[in-house]
């Protein structure tokens, strides 16, 4: 990492965060810290909205290395955390929540000649072929992230799509757990990833996501990334590696991210 971190900060990290006018009160896991204030909210309903006009796989598709569902996690730790206990391997590490669609991959119902994966997905009795492109440098990025952090996949997509895609993408087993749409909170028309429900210290938790709406409850934990669709010259994930190498040593992610965001 250079002495001036902002020189290599990707465009997304420099952008202003959308904090929203009011943050909702989380159903706080007892192992979490720093709950956010605001009005009550409800949990997300299940369902799909396929196929979408234009052929792209909706972001709101998408379950749980541990395949975690909201119901299962609450059976493991009654009424509380989405994630299992931290493994010995990850003790002391920062937890990084990583998005899937338009962050690591882009998927479409339309045939793509250079697709990295073709995943069959059954919807209402009909099998659809989903064509998946990997973002440039995603393999290098995930390999390094797995060396530094406790990595958790968290997508607003349904398991029937996101689970097989992640099986193909993460063959090294970087993701310790996978969270899907049913683990999101449905708030003002958006599926939000409530970090306070994970069961991790929020001072030691980061989220990487291309959608500010996904982390509206916890903008201070976010590393924004630009949405990716098909630009094979994109270097966003490569540029993020030194940023995360520096963040991996943070005692408090709020302070470290504040320094990175400073002009």
Buried (B, 14 or more C-beta within 10 A) or exposed (E): BEEEBBEBBBEBBEEEBEEBEEBBBBBBBEBBEBBBEBEEBEBBEEEBEBBBEEEBBBBBBBBBBBBBBBEBBBEBBEEBBBBBEBEEEBEEBBBBBBBBBBBBBBBBBEEBEEBBBEBEBEBEEEEBEBBBBBBBBBBEBBEBBBEBBBBBBBBBBBBBBBBBBBEBBBEEEBBBBBBBBBBBBBBEEBBBBBBBBBBBBBBBBBBBBBBBBBBBBBBBBBBBBBBBEEEEEBEBBBBBBBBBBBBBEBEEBEEBBEEBBEE
